[in-house]
Structure formats: C-alpha cells, structure tokens
Amino acid sequence: MPGRGGGRDRRQESGRAQPSPFFCRVGDATGPSGPPPQVAPTQPPAPSAPATSTSPYHPSSSSGAESLRREVTQKLALEPQVATTAPPLPPSSSKVIRFPSRPGLGTVGRKCRVRANHFLVDIADNDLHHYDVCITPETISKNLNRSIMEQLIKSYKESLGRRCPAYDGRKSLYTAGALPFDSKEFVVKLIDEDHNHGSSTSARKERQYKVAINLASKPDPCPQETIQALDVVLRAKPSENYTVVGRSFFSPKLGHTGELGNGIEYWKGFYQSLRPILMGLSLNIDVSARSFYEPVLVTKFVAKHLKDADLSMPMSDQDRIKVKKALKGVKVELSHMEYAKTYKISGLSREPISQLTFTLDENRRNMSMVQYFHEKYKIKLKYASLPALQCGSEARPVYLPMELSRIVGGQTYTKKLNKQQVQALLRATCQRPHDRKESIKMMIMANNFQGDAFVEEFGIQVQEELALVDARVLPPPILKYHDSGQEQSVNPGFGAWNMINKKMVNGGKVDFWTCVNFSREYANMSECLCTELVKMCNSKGMEFCQTASIPIHSAGADRIDQALSDIGKKFAGMESSLQLLIIILPDQTGSYGKIKRICETQLGIVSQCCQPKQVARKTYLENLALKINVKVGGRNTVLYDAIMKSIPLVSDIPTIIFGADVTHPQPGEDSSSSIAAVVASMDWPEVTKYRGIVSAQPPRKEIIQDLYKTVQDPQKGVVHGGMIRELLLAFFKSTRQKPSRIIFYRDGVGEGQFSQVLLYEMDTIRKACASLEEGYMPPVKFVVVQKRHHTRLFPTEDDQIQTDRSGNIRAGTVVDTSICHPTEFDFYLKSHAGIKKKFTNFLMEGTSKPTHYHVLFDENNFTADIMQVLTNNLCYTYARCTKSVSIVPPAYYAHLIAFRARYYIEDQSSDNGSTSGGEKAKNKIFEVLPDIKDNVKEVMFYC
C-alpha cells in the first residue's frame, strides 16, 4: 500500500539502491547503502465508534464560556495532515495531529469508587474578552508587571468600566465583559524599591511606565483559549498573595516551614491547574513543598553551608568556590541602609575585604572597604577576612560585605538537594493518604474561591469536595515459576509476593565468576558472603558453580581501577570469559558509578555490587539472586498468559515492546548532556528480557535524536543505523522472526510536547523499519507514560475494604472515567502497592501516585480493556523484586539504563563537587558516551 504512512510510491525509487530484505541483513549492524524511503508517520485509523465532527466550532468573540460548556467533550484539533516527506525538525505547532479517540470504557475488574483531588468547576455564560498588554519600558519580572497592573487598576478604576480584570503577569489581560475602549494607553507611577539590582545610586526612585491595553485579535476563540482565560482568573488572587513557582504557589502562611540544612528551608504550598475532563472542567489541586533560601544574613548562610566554619579565619579557595556556586544569582538586600536596596550576587571577590580598595568618585581618594564603612556608616566590619559579595557587571563591579547583606526571602533553591536535605524534606512532607486528602481540603479552604473577587467577577464556582470517581480494580496476573519448585505459580495479592517455595522459571548458569572486596570494615567477609549468595542462587533455580574461577581477593578503595583491570587481564588469558564479577562496595559512597563505567564500557564485565551491611538479611540475598539471574541471561518469572500464548494483541503475532526515556542534567548543570535510552523485548512471546541502548544528546532536548540515523561512508555510501534499527535486528537475531507489531511506551513527555515527540519519533521508527526491508511497516501503538502529574486517588470514607495496609487504594486500580481526557484515549493506573520506605532513622509512608498513560497513536486498535490489562500485567514482570511496580517495566528499564549511562560521563563529578559555569559551560563540547561492550548489552546488565 504505497499510500500508507504518506510515503512516496516506491516504484519511483527504482533507480536508487533499495534496502535489502530484513532476513538477509540480520548480521549487518549498519545496513545497506542507499537512502531509505522518506516515510512519514501514518495517521490514526478512523475510530470504529461514531465520532464527533472534526471541524472545530467557531463561537463568536463574546461566547467563549458558552462554547466551552458545549464542546468540552469534543476533540479540538486540526484535521490530520498527510506528509509526503519527513520533516527535518519537529513541527512547531502543537495542533498538528489528531490523537486517537477513546475506544470505549474498560469493563474488566471489580467496580469501586475513589476520590480524586479534582474539584469540579461551573462557569457562567460571561462575555469573555482578551486584551494584549504592552508595558514600556519592558520588564521581565512578572512580580513587577503585576505591581504595575495593580497600580493601574487602582488609579483608573472608572476608565476600566469598574471591571476587575485578571492579568497573567506578561501580555494577556482578561475581562468578563468589554472595556469601554478597544485601545488605550495609561501612565502608571510606581515607587521602585526592589528592582534596581545593580545601581549604586542612593535615592529611591519613582518610576513611570506606559501601559498600552489593546483588544486582542481573536480569529476564532475556542474552548482551549477559554480554559486558558479562566485559568488566569483562578490564579490571579493566589499570584498576588503567594510566591509563584511554575504552576504552584508557596508561602509560610500555607503551612509550617523548616530547615533542610546548609542555609536552605522548605515552604509548603499547592499546585493548581484547570483542566477539561469527561465531567466538564476540574481544578486539579495538590499539596506541594519546595526548597527556598533562608532569609538570613549571608554570614549566617555561609556558616551553615560550611558546617559552622570559623568566619574569622580566611576562606580557602575550595570553600570560596563552593560558596560562590551556592550564592550565584541570589538576591540580597543591604541591612544598614535607610531603605531596602536589592542586589543580585554574581560572584565573590578573590581577595578578602581587608585587602579590597577602591577610588572614591568625589576626590579620587584611595580607600579600603573597611575604612569606607567605618567612616560613612560608623560600622566596624567583623569579618574582614571573608571575601566580599560581587554584584553588578565585570566592568563595574559592586562589592558588598557579607555581614551587612541579607538574603531576600522567597527565593527558590533550584540546585540539587543532597541526600540529607532530601530526607529532611521527605520527613517533613510525607503524608499518608488520609492526611494528604485533609491537607488538600485545607488548601481549598485557604483559597476561599467563593470570596475571591476575580472568581466572582467571572461567574466561576469551584466545588469544595474532592471528585467522586468510578474506578475498577484489575485482577492480578498469574505468574509462572519453574515446575521443580513447591509452588509452580502465584496469583499475587496486594501487588506483592515472595520467593518462598519457588524457583526461577529459567535459572541462569554461572560457571566462571569471582569476587573482589573493596570494603575495609568488612574485609574478612568475602568468602562468607559468596558462599551464602551462591547457596541462595542455587536454591532459587540457578546453576551457580560453588568455586570461584580465580581466587577471591580484597583491594583498597583507592585501587579500584587497578584491581578491576587485573581481573580483566587474568580472564583475558583464559579460554572461558568471566560471566559475573561480585563486588563488595567500599565503606564510603561514591565509587559505584566508577565501578560500573569501568566494568561495562572498558572491560566488558557483568557485575553485581553488594552492600556488606545488608548481607545478614535473607531478603537482601534473594533480591541479589533475582538481579544476578537476569544479568546472566535467565528469567525470574513469566506471565502465565504469555506461556499459554493468550495475551491479546501480543501473543498472536511476533510483537516487540519498546520503552524509551530521556534523562536530563541536574538543575544548574546545563553543560552536561541529556541521555536518551531505549529498551526492547527480545524474547517473544514471553516478553520479559529487554535489551537496552543509550545515546547522549544536547541538554534539555526531550525528543530522542538517535532513534534512526544515516552516515555517509566514503566506501559504503549511506550507512543506516540508530537505536530502533539495532533493537529490531537484535529481536530478529534472538527470535528468528521479525516483529509484526510494535508497542512503544514513551516516558517523560509533557503534554505540551505530545505532538512534537510523536511526529518526530514515529517518523524515525518508520524510517528504521523501512531501512531494513522494503515495505516493512509493522503497525505501531505509541503510548506516553506520565509520572510527573498531580492527580492523586484516595479511598472513599465508607469503603476502606479497597485499601491496602498503607491506606492507599489497591494495586491494579484503574480510572478511565470522569477525570480523564474528554475524548482521547488515556487512563490512570495505580499498579503498585503502597510502600514503606526506610531512611536512616525514619519510616516513610506516603500517598501512592497513579501513573497516567496517554495513547497518542494506535494502528493496532487496542480496546480499553486490552490496553489496561496488558499494562497492569506487565508491571508484575519487573525483574528486580517480587512486587508490581508503578510504571510499566519497559519504561522503567529505560529510566534505569539512562541513569546508569550518566555514570559513564559524569563518574565522580557529583562526588567531588566540581562545577561548570560561565564561558566554560557555554563552550564545552558535550560528552560522547563510551560504548557499552557487546557481551554486556546481551543481558539486562542495568538491573
């Protein structure tokens, strides 16, 4: 079918070199020469059920709210556009493709009802108007913009027709009814107290701004634009009262604050978003917490950050760099002035204050900073040995004493929290389901939407009760274990089971292994640990040789490179290669990444690291056995339906299941690469073994760049490659069959990127398939996996039977009604049991988060039940534990391998506190990932 996917008629390609058949090229990692057909993604098939009209409704300019009520259950998107060639870059429009309609509601499972943190919103038929705002001189501060507009509304109330407009802090103003004019300019005078960051003038200024308000051009308002306007209205009052961070609001008024250490504290707050759902409109509200700089003198911050260092002593270069990194970009205000004067820190002086001198403008007199503050302000500086804060530009720096500079309150801390800070934040904010639900109710009460002038002006009503939602609890799958065990199968309850009386369904074989111990504290436990671990592996169905191939030995933590290299050399001279290296980790943390990098990218060794403190626990050894088994090619368990070949739309024809994810650098580390990872099942019909590939790409790029690529080789011509192609070839090599169906789980994509990611990545999947064999175009299902959302599900007050021991709803609870998308194919699935996670000195019990699955493309015509049951059942096949997990394993594995690959390029950078910034970061060439050795890639080494 030449029209499928919008590809060019292949008869026109007869003059070009065509891709060779799939089967003939299985051993060719690069593929044939000649360009692949330019194949663009196909469009979703027409839904079998009667569909609503795809023509968007165009209401008049004054009836947006009315049209929203009529159309909130209709899909608003442009008609599918058939592309004849693949776009070189992702499209800029977010309305390029129509996502599949919901194929009906699911019916499998026990029906129940749950509460969701969605609050239904009713709207009156108001005459919504949108105005453009232009402030001169232009400002980038939303807070300053809001102050200007607040002053304008107070000063020109009559000129605005006594309206109460809602302003988004940038360019948009919304009113419930027309203003008395279409275009008008206002003059606003504002006392500028806090926004003159770099000035050295000593007089407070009254600034004048010109504000132009113009009726916006509205080609055809649609419900989405109306939702945007109403969202601005609902955020207007909280934006005035609280600190805004993204879509969340924070304030000490919204809950107690607390220290996190190192001069950082946490504030509590709430997330808020207006969304169209099946029930109409809902306000999604969730409690939140975030780290902020403590509003203290900089000297106090430095003392905390350097662990109570003696500030009377000179600061070392190492400490100065550490403090500079922590304070760069932070706003401070001078405490010795008559009025607040704010500056932004750009760095620290290299010299201490006692050595800093400058020339006064008045009489060109040279003066030290210490002398200046003593003469002008009668202040004797106590900490003259500390460096000064540097503000302003490099050409005209302004130096401030730390002891007179106070950190301005309400500044978010955007850098990565350390382990102790994370634990402190979790300890303060982790809540069981009932407590979290009550906290959300308190936030609704604190907002008092019914008393909000903006909300009243626009005729909005927000219900105060959490939405009551229909749900179902899916039955757990039957898991198959080996027939030689006392229990050959298990039907897990509450999302958890154990390995008692069970043996792995396919036990791996380990003939050649050894162990190295890097722990000084547990230097004498190597033999004991290995004996117990080998015994555990054998008892669970593996064939594990009891004697190490070369003697077990110990090495210092400072000799990791040499010790691993020596082991590699010893086995290089032997006939059989090393299958497994057991590593007892050093006593101090920080070596794990280095060990994995050396083993997996340099030596080609599959390794299993062990924490010696945990060895006494039998469950720890069981977990190690599960990991080791898949690392040597075994399977721990398999879905019974997979053995019976009865999984709908998986077992009938060869099906490959992909998982993909992109991890980005930590906040403030934009010089580091993002890492894309793709895994794919290699063992149809069992679908438990996943091979993984990673690739580095420019930072913060969410679209995976290397799914398919071509390289021009001087001898071979065009060489095809890429992650999808390599995995398809590996699938054929493993199963001797080519995939006839593709299921692609894509993690980490935000709603605003759905269209871009889908079109670009579907295009590369098509090209990868076409490069393998002419006409090869297996049907694809593309599903986005979202964990970063704010929907929470709670048991109802009168139905505690539906909870697990943690008070959360049961594993397998699925929601595809009420709070889901009005027309598209999505659902929430809470596939895992509520967990108790133990930290150093406390047990964390929290509210489990369901995962949101959104189908963006489906050529396989999955029903709701088939999709939901498959996804839930796969969550029970995660190899590293005997629990169902929160996200589907292919996506989970992709996250694991991407996280692992970051060790390959960062290694010890996170441990030694190295920094990158300024021109070095801008000019840095992004890292190239070292290749993972082929023998390592053959197994699930990342588990």
N, C-alpha and C positions, 0 to 999 in steps of 0.2 A: 504494500500500500504506500505509494510514493507520497501521498498527502499526509500521512501520519506524522505528527510532530512538526509539521511545517517544513520538512526537509526538502531539498531540491530533488528533482527527478534524477535518479541515479543513472538513467540512460544517457544523460548529458555528460556523465563523468567518464565515458568510455575511453576518452583519450588520456585519462590520468591513471596512475598506478593505484589499484584498488587494494584495500586491506585483505589479507589472506584469511581463509577460514579459521575460526576460533580454534578448532582442534589441532590444526597443523602448526599453530604458533604457540602452543602452551609452554614450550621451553624457552620461548623468546621473551625476555623481560622488557625489551624495548619495542618490539613490534616492527611491522613492515614499513618501508619507506612510502612516501606519497602522502598528501594531506588527507585527513578524514573528511567524510561528507559534513557539510555545515548543517548540523541538525539542531533545531531549537526545540524546547520542551513542548510536548503536546498539551492541549488544553484539557481540562477535566471533562469527563463524559457528562452528557445531559443526565440529570437525575431521573430515576425511574418514576418517582412520585411526582404528582403535579406540582410544578414550581411556580412561584410568583413571577410577575413580569420583571425582566431585567432592565427595563427602561426606567431610569431614575425619575422620580416625581419632582416637579419643579414648582414649589409653592411661591406665592407672592412674597415680597420683601417683608411683609408685616405679619406673616402667619407661620413663622418657623416653629413655634411651640406646638401649634395645632398639627402641623405636618409631622412633627416628631411622634406625637401620640398615634397618628395613623400609620406611620411607617416604621416604627421601632422594631417590628418583627419582619421587615423586608430587608433583603440584602442590597446594600448600596455599593455598587462597583461598576466600573466600565465593562462593556462587552469584551469578551476575550479577543485579543489581537493575535492573528496568525503571523508569526515571524518566519521569514524565509531564510534568514541568516542569523547566526548567534551574535548578540550584541557584545562588543569588546569589553564593555564595562557594565556594571549593574545599572538598571534604569533608575532615574532619579525620582520617578513618580511612585507613590505608594498605592496607587489605584490602577495597577496595570493588569492584574489578573483576578479572575473571579474564583474564589476558593470553593471547594465542594460544599454543597448543601447537606444538611443533616439527613442521613438516610432513614430517619425514624428514631424512636427512643428505644433504649435497651429494655429487655424484659427478664433476663436471667438473674437469679439471685433472690434473696429474701427481702421483701419490701420493708422499708422503715422510713422514719422521718428524722432529719437532723436540723440543727440551727446553723446558719451561716452568718458571718459578720458583714452582711449586706443589708442596708436599710432602704426600703422602698421609698421612692420619691415621686410625688404627684406635682404636676405643674399646671398653672392656669394658662388660659389662652391669651397670653400677653403679646403686645406688639413689639417684638424684639428688634432693636436697631443696633447696628455695629458701626463704630466710628474709629477712624485712624487718628492716632495721637503722634504729634511730632514736637519734641522738646528741643529748644535751642538756647544755649549750647547743649550739644548731645551729651548724655551721661550714660555710663554703663552700669551704674548701681541701681538695682530695682528698688532698694530701700529709699534712695534719694528721689527716684521717679515717683514713688508713692507719696513721699512727703510733699513733692511739688503739686501733685494732683489733689492731695488732701487739702492743701492750702488754697488751691484754685476753687474747689467745691465750696469751701467756707466763704471765700471772698466773692464769688459770683453765683450764689445760690439762685437768685432771681433770673440771671441771664441764662441759667441752665433749666429754666422752667420748673424749678424746685424738684428736679429729678434727683435720684440717688444712684448715680452711675457706678458700675463695677469696672475696675481697672485691673489689667493683668500685670502691671509693672513694666510694660515695654511699649507696644504700639497699639494695643486694642482697648477700646472702651465700649461697654455695652450698656444700653438703657432699655427700660420697659416702657417704650413709647418714644416718639420722636422728640428731639430737642427743638427749641424754637428756631434753629438755624441749620443749614446744611454745611456751612463752613464759617469758622470764626477763629480769630487769634486773640489770646489773652496774655496779659503780662502778670507774672507772679513774682513776688519778692519773698525771699527766704533767707533767714539767718543761717549762714554756713558755719557750723561749729565743728563738724566732724569729718568733712570731706576734703579738706585741704592738706593732704597727706605729706606732701613734700615741701611745703612752703616754710620759709623761715621768718615770715612777717609776724609781727606781734599784735596785730589788731584784728579783732573779729570782724568779718565782712558780712554785709548784706548783699546777697547775690540776686540778680534779676534774670528771670528765664522767660522766654516767649514760648507759649504752648498753642500750637495750631490743632484744632479739632475739626475733622472733615468727615462727612458721611461717607462710609466706605462703599466702594463699588461692589455690588453683590450680583454676580452673574445669575446664579440660581441657588439660593440658600437651601441647604439640605439638612436632614436631621443631625448629621455629624457636626455641622457647623453650629447648630442649635445646642447640641450637647456641650460643645466647647464653650459657648457663651454661658450656659448655666453652670458649668464647672468653675468658670472665673467668678461668677456670682457667689457660689458656695465657698470659695476660697478667699473672698475679699476680706471678710472680717478676721478670720484666723491670720491672714497675712499681715494685718495691722497689729495684731496682739502678740504674735509669736515669731520666733526665728524660723525662717523658711529654708528648708534644705530639700531640694528636689520637689517631690510631691508630699513631703512630710513637714510637720510643724513641731517645734520643740520649745520648751520653756520650763524654768524652775517652778512655775505655777502649776504645771501639769503632773507633778509628782516629785518625790524627793530626789535630790541629786546625791552623788557620791564620788569619792576619789577612786581613780583607776591606777594611780601611781605615776611617777615621772612628770608631775605637773598637769596631768590630764584628768578630767572628770567626765561623768556621764550625766546627760539630761534625758528625761523621759518626754514622750510626745506621742503623736499619732500620724498615721498615713491616711490620706483621703483621696478618693478618686471616684468620679461619676462615670458610670458605665451603662451601656444599653445591654439588657439581658432579656431572657424569654418572658419575664414577668413585667417588663416595661423598662423603668430606669431604677438603678440602685446606686446608693452611695456606699462604696466599699471603705470601711474604716477599720484600722488595726492599730494596736498599741505598738510603740516603737521606742528605741533608745539609741542614742548616738554619743560619740565622744566629742568633747569640747576642751579647749584650753581653759585652765582655771584662770579667773580674773585676779591675778596676784602680781606683785612686783616681780620684775624679771629676775632679780637676785634670788627670790624665793623659788621661782620656777627652775632656775639653774641648779640651786641646791638640791631640789627634788630629783631633777633629771640626772644629776651626777651622784646621786645617792649620798646626800648630806656632805658634800665635799667642803673643805675649808676654803671659803671665799676670800679669806685674807691673803691666801697664797697665790702666786701667779698660776695661770691656767696653762696646762700643757697643750701642745699643738693638737694632740689627739682629741682632748676634751673640747678644744675650741672648734674643731671641725664638727664634732658631734653636736655641740650646742648651736652652731651655725645652721646645720641641717634641720634641727628641730624648730628653730625660730624664723627661718627664712619665710617671708610673706606674711608674717604675723603683725597685726596692728597693735600699736601701743599708744598710750596717752601719757603725757607728762603730768606728774603729780604735784610739781612745785609751782605751776602757773596759776594765774587767777581764774582761768577758764580752761576747759578741756581742749587740748590740742593733740591731734592724732597724726601718727606717722606709720609707715609700713616698713618693716625691717627688711633690708636687702642683704645684710651680711654682718660680720664683726670685723672690727679693726684688728690688724695684725699685732699692733703694739698695745700695751696696757694703757689705761687712761693717764697714768702718771707720766707717760712719755709722749702723749699727744699734744701738739701745739698748733696754733693757727694764728692768722693775722687779722686783727680787727679792722673793719672797714673804715672806722672813723679816723683814726690817726696812724694806721699801718703799724700798730704796735704788736709785736710778737708776744703771745700769751699761751700758757698751758691751760688745759681744760680744768684742772684742779683749781688753778688761780682764778679762772673766769667765774666758776660757780661760787667761789668764796667771796669774790668782790661784788658780783652782780646780785646774787641771791642770798648771800650770807649763809651758804650751805657748805659744810665741810664733808667732802666725799669720803665715805668709809672704806670703799672697796676700789681704791685707785689701782690695785694690781690686776683688776679684771679688764678685759678688752671692752671697748665701747660698742654700742649698737650702731651700725651704719645704716642710714636711711638716705633717701634721695637718689641721685644718679651717681655714676662713677666719676663724671666730670665735676659735679658739685655735691660731694657727699655731706651729709649732716650726721654728726656724731652725738649720741645720747648716752648718759650714764645709765647702767642697768638699774641701779638702786633708786632712780627717780622715774623710771618708766614702768607703767602698769599695763599689763595685757588687757586689751579691751574685751569685755565679756561677750559671749555669744558667737565666738569664732569656732567653726568646726575643725576638728583634728582629722585631716584626710590621710595621714600616713598609716601604715600598717601597725596595728596594735601588737605588742609582744605577747608571749604566752600567758604571763601573769595578768596582763591587762584584760586579755580575752576572758580568762577565768573569772576575774573580778566582775566584768560586765555580765557574764552569764549568771553568776551567783546572784547579782542584784536584779536581774530582769527575767530570769527563767520562771515561768508560771505554769502550773497545772491547768488543764482545760477550764475547769470551773472558775478559777481565779482570773484567767485571761479573759474569759467571757464577761465577768463582772467589771474588769478594768475597761473593756471596750464600752460597756454601758455607761461607765463613769465619764468616758471621753465624750460620748454623745450628750450627756447631761451638761458637761462643762461647756460644750459648744453652744448649747441653747439656741438651736437654729430657729425655733419659733419666736425668739426675741431678737433675732438678727434683722436689722433694718434693711440690709441688702436683700435677704431672702424674702422678707415681707413685701418689699417693693416689686419683686418679680413674681410674686404669687407662687412661691415654691413651698411645699410641705414635705418634711422629712419624718418618716415614722421612727419611733424611738425603740421599737422591738427588733431584735435580730430576725431575719427572714426565716420562715419555716419552710423547709425544702424536702421534697420527696427524694429518697435515695434507695439504694439496694446494696445488700452485702453479697458479693460474689462468692461462690463456693471455692475453697482452695483446691488446687490440683492434686492428683495422686502422683507422688514421686517414687520412681523406681530405683531400688538398690539391688545389690548382687544377690543371686539366689542362694549363695552359700551362707549368708547371714541368717540369724534367727528371724529377723524382720526383713522381708523382701521388698516391702513398700511402706509408705507412710502417707497418711492424709493429714497434713499439718493443721493444728488448731491455733487460733490467735496469731498466726504468722510466724510461728517458731516451732522447732522440733530439736532433736539431738541425734547423736550418732550411736547411742547405746543399742547394742544388739544388731547393728547394721554394718554392712561393708560396702565400700565404694563400688558403683556399678561397673566401672572399668578401672581397676587398680593399675597404676603405672609401675614400671620396672626400673629399679636403680641398681646397677651393678658397679658403677665407678663413681665414687664420691670421696670427699674428705672434709675436714673441718679446720678452721683457724679461729683462734680465740684472741680478741684484742682487749679483753677486759682484764684489768689488773686486780680488781677486787674479787673477781670470780675466776682467777687464773687456774684453779685446780678442778674446775667443774666440767671441763671439756668432755672427758670420757663418759662421765655420768649422764650429761645432757644428751650426748649422741646415742648412748645405749637406750635411754628412755624414749627418745624420739624415734629411733629405728623400730623399737618394740611397738610403739603406738602406730606407726605407719603400717607395719606388717599385720597388726591386729585389725586394721580397718580395710584390709584387702589388697595392699600393695605388696610387691615383691622387692624387698629392700635388703641388699646384702649387708650382713651384720658387721663386716670388717671394712674399714676404710681402705681405699686403694693405695694411698700413701699415708704415712703416719700423721696423726692429728698433732698440731703444734700450736704454740702461742707466739704472739708478737706484740710489740708495743704499739700504742695508738699513733705514735709518730712514725711508724714504719709501715703504714697501710699499703702505700704504693709498691714498696719493695716486696712485702710479703705476698701480695696478690700476684705480682709479676713472677716471683719464684715458683708459685704453684702452677701458673700458666706454662712456664718453661718445663717443669717436670712432666706435665702431661703431654706437652708437645712432642716429647721423645718417646711416648708410649704408643702402642698400637691402637688402644681404645681411648676415646676422648672423655673428658670429665663430664659427667651428666649433672652433678649437683655439688655445689660448694656451700656447706653450712658455715655461717659466720656468726660468732658471738660478738656483739657490738661492744665498742669501748664504753667505759663508765660515763664519760662526758658526751653529751649530744653534739651533733654537728657533722658526724662522719658518714651518715647513711647515704647521702647524695653522692659523695665522692666514691664510696664503695660501689654503688650501682653504676655510676658512669664508667669506672674502670672495668668492671666485670662485663657489662653489656655492650660497650662500644669499643673497647680496646682488646679484651682477652677472649670474648665470646664465651663467657661462663654464665650459666644459670645459677643464681644464688638464692639462699634463704637466710635472712638475718633473724637473729634471736635476741630477745631481751633476757639476760640471765636472771633478773629478779622475778620473772614470771614463770620460770620453768617448773616450780613446785606445783603449779595449778594444772590439773589434768585437762581442763577445758582449753587451756592455752596450747598444750601439746596436740590436742585434737584439731584445733584451728591451724596449727602449723602443718599437720598432716594433710589437711584439705588443700592448703596452698601448694605444698610440695607436689601433691598428686597431679594437679593441673599444670604445674611447671615442668613436669617430666612427661606430659602427653596423656595423662589419664583423664577420666571423668568421675566426678564425685556422685552425681545423681542425674537422672534424665526424667523428663516428663513422661508419665505412663502413656499419654495420648501420642507422644512422639514415637515411642516404641511400637504402638499399635497403628501408626500412620493415620491418625484420626484427627489431627489438628486442622480445622477448616482453613483453606487458602494458604496452607503451609505444606502439609504432608502430601497433597495431591500431585504436585509437580516440584522439581528442584527449586527451592526458594532460598535466597541469601538474605540475611538480616544484617543491615549495617547500623552502626552507631557512630555519631560524629559530634565533636565538641571543639571549641576554641577556648583556651585559657589565656588571659591577658596579664601583663606585668602588674605588679603591686602598685597601689597609688603612689605617685611621685617617682616611678621608675620607668618613664616613657622611653628611655633609651634601650630598653630590653625588648626582645621580640615577643610577639604573641606566638602561641604554639597551637597548631591545629592537629587533631588526632582523629583517625578513622579506624574503626574495627569492623570486622565482618565475620559471620559464622562460617565455619569451614567443614561442618560435619552433618549436612542434611542427610536424613531427616531429624537427627537428634537435636540440632541447634543449641549446643552447649559450649563448643570450642570456638574461640574468637581470636583471630589473628589481628595484630594492631600495627599501624604505621603512623609516624609523626612527621610534621614538617613545620619549620619556622617561617613566619611571615611578619610583615611590618606591624608595629604595635598598634593595638586597638582596632585592628581590622577583623570584623566578625565573619565576613564571607571567606570561606576556605579557598585559598588561591591555587593549591596544587592537586585538586581532585583529578584534573586532567591537564596535561601539558604536552607540548611538542618542542623538540630541539632540532636545530639544523646541524646535521653532522656532515663534515666535508666528504667522507667516503660513503656513508649510508644514506645520505639525504635526510628527509624528515623522519625523526625517531619519535615514536609515541611513548608516553609514559604517564605517570600520575598515580595517585593513591587508589582511585576506584579501579583503574585498569589492573594494577598489581594485585589487588584483592580478588578481582574476578578470575584472573589467571590462577591464583593460589587456590580458589574454590574448585576450579576445574581439575587442577593437579591433585587435590585431596579427594574429590568425589568421582572424578572421571565423567562429570556431567556439567554442562554449562547452566547457569541459573536461568530459569524460565520466569522467575518473578523476583522483584526487588522490594523489600520493605526497608525504609530508611528513617531511622529515628535520629532527629537532629536536636541536640541540646544547646541551650544557651542563647536562643534568639529572642529578642524583644519584639513586641507587637509592631513597632514602627519599622522593623526590618523584614517583616514576613515576605513581602513581595520581592524585595531585592535579593534576599537569600535564596528564595525558592527559584526565581528565574535564572539566576547565575549558576546555582549548584545543580539544578535539573539539567541545564544546558550542558554542563561538564559531564554529568552522568550519561547523557545521551551520546556525547562525543566519545567518551571512553568505551561505551558498548559498540558504537559504530566502527571504532578503530580496530576492533577485534575480529569482526566478521560483517560482511555486507548484509544489510537488512536485519542485523541483530538489534532488537529493540524490546527487551523484556518490559512488561508493564510495571510501573513504579507506584508505590504508596509512600508519600513523604509526610512525616509526622513531626511536628515540633514538640519538644519536651521542655516544659517550663517549671522550674522550681522557685524562681525568683518572682513570686507574686504574693499577694497579701490576702488571699481567701483562706479562711480557717473554718473548719467544720466542728461542731460541738454536739454532743448527745443532748436530746431533749430532756426536760426536767423530769418527765414521768416515764422515761424509757431507759433506765440505767442498765438494762439487760444488753443493750447494744454496745457497751463499753468493754474495754479490756482492763487489765489490772492497773494500768497507769491513769485510767479515767478518760482515755481517748476513745474515739469511735473505733470500731473493729477494723482489723486488716481486711482489705477487699471491699471497703465501702466505696461506691461509685455514685457520682451525681452527674446526670446529663440533662437535667431539667432546670427550670426556674432561674438559676443564677448563671447559666451558660449563655453562649452567644445566641442572639435571636434566631439566626438561620444557619450558621456554619456548623461544621462537624467537630465538636470539642466535648471534653468531659473532664471532670476532676476524679482522680483515683487515689485513695489512700491505701496503698498496697502493703504497708509495713505495720508492724505492731509498735505501739508506743514504747520508747526505750528509756532505760535508766542509765545515764552515762556518768561514770565516776571520774571526778577530777581529783586533784591532790588531797583535798580534805573536805569534799562535799559531794553529795549525790545529786545529780541534776535530773529532774523530772519535768518535762516541758509539754507543750501542746504540739502534737504532730501536725506536719503540714502536708496536705494532699499535693500530688503532682498534677499539673494541668497539661493535658495532651490536646493538641490542635492539629487536625488533618488539613494540610494545605494542598494536597494533590493526591488523587486516587484513581488509578486506572484498573484497580483490582476489584472495585465495587464491594468493599467490606461493609457489612451491616454493623450497626452499633454493637450488638452482642458479640460478634466475632472479633471486632477490634478490641473491645474492653476485656473480654475473657482472655484473649491472646496476651495482651499487655500484662494483665494481672498474673497469669500463669508463668510468664517468663520471669517475673520478679522473684519467683521461688527457685530459680535455677542459678542464682548468683553463687559463684564458686568459693568465695572466701569465708562463708559462715553458713550455719543452719538456721537462717532467718530469711523471710521475704524482705526485700529491700524497697526503698522508697521510690526509686526510679528504675525504669526498665534496664536490665543489665547491659545491653549493647551501649546505651548512652553512659551508663556508669563506668564501664570499662574504658570508653573513650576518654572520660574525665581522668581516670587513673593513669592512663598511659601519657596523656598530655601533662599531667602533674609530674610524672616520673621524668619526662623529657626535659622539663625545666631544670632538673638537677644537672643535666648534661651540659648546659650552657652557663648556669649560674654557679654550680658547685658550691663553693664555700662563701660566695659573696654575701649571702644573707647572714652568715655567722660572724664574719669579720667586720660587719657594719660599714663596708665600703660604700661610697656614694658616687653618684654621677650627676652632673648638672652643668648648667651654663653652656658654653660653647662645646665642651667635650660631648655632652649629650646630643647636641644638635648635629655634630659632625661624625658621630660614631657610626661605623658600619655595623648593621645588625648581624647578629650571630647566625652562623650556619650550623645546624645541628649535626653532630657526628653521626655517622651511620650505625645503626644497631646491627650487630653481627647476624648473619642469616640463620645460624643454628639457634640463636636466641629468639628470633622472630617466629620460629616454627612453633613455639609453645606460648602459653599465657604467662610470660615472664613477669608481667606487671601486677600479678595478683599477690 
